[in-house]
Amino acid sequence: MFGDQTSLINKESAVSTSKKSLLDPSIGQYCLMLANKTNMKNAIGEQKAAVLSRWAVLISAIALSRCG
């Protein structure tokens, strides 16, 4: 029961924030810069930093494709 509610909340939040964050390629570049910092890798771990890097590249690619 809680799994369905959690997935619904995650989908709603992703939809509401995707419009603004995917329009500016500098947001993805900033996330990529943060993910590559040693302090960030030490704080959140290598695996989570790698996931953040992948999301940053995806956000930048979507923003650049929307810009033209």
C-alpha positions in Angstrom: 0.0 0.0 0.0 2.7 2.5 0.9 4.7 1.5 -2.2 2.0 2.8 -4.5 1.7 6.1 -2.6 5.5 6.6 -2.7 5.7 6.0 -6.4 2.8 8.4 -7.0 4.5 11.1 -4.9 7.8 10.6 -6.7 6.1 10.9 -10.1 4.2 14.1 -9.1 7.4 15.8 -7.8 9.3 14.8 -10.9 6.7 16.2 -13.2 6.4 19.5 -11.3 10.1 20.2 -11.1 11.1 18.9 -14.5 9.8 21.9 -16.4 12.1 24.5 -14.8 15.2 22.4 -14.2 15.3 21.0 -17.7 15.3 24.3 -19.4 18.7 25.6 -18.2 21.8 23.5 -19.2 23.9 25.2 -16.5 22.0 23.3 -13.8 23.2 20.0 -15.2 26.7 21.4 -15.5 26.6 22.6 -11.9 25.4 19.2 -10.7 28.2 17.5 -12.7 30.8 19.9 -11.1 29.4 19.0 -7.6 29.5 15.3 -8.3 33.2 15.4 -9.3 34.3 17.2 -6.2 36.3 15.0 -3.8 34.4 16.4 -0.8 31.1 15.5 -2.3 32.3 11.9 -3.1 33.5 11.5 0.5 30.2 12.8 1.9 27.8 10.8 -0.2 29.9 8.0 -1.5 31.3 7.0 -4.9 28.2 5.2 -6.1 25.8 8.1 -5.3 28.2 10.5 -6.9 28.3 8.4 -10.1 24.4 8.4 -10.1 24.4 12.2 -9.7 26.9 12.5 -12.6 24.6 10.4 -14.8 21.6 12.6 -13.9 23.6 15.7 -14.5 24.6 14.6 -18.0 21.0 13.7 -18.8 19.7 17.0 -17.5 22.3 18.9 -19.6 21.5 16.9 -22.7 17.7 17.5 -22.4 18.2 21.2 -21.7 20.5 21.6 -24.7 18.2 19.6 -27.0 15.3 21.9 -25.9 17.3 25.0 -26.5 18.0 24.0 -30.1 
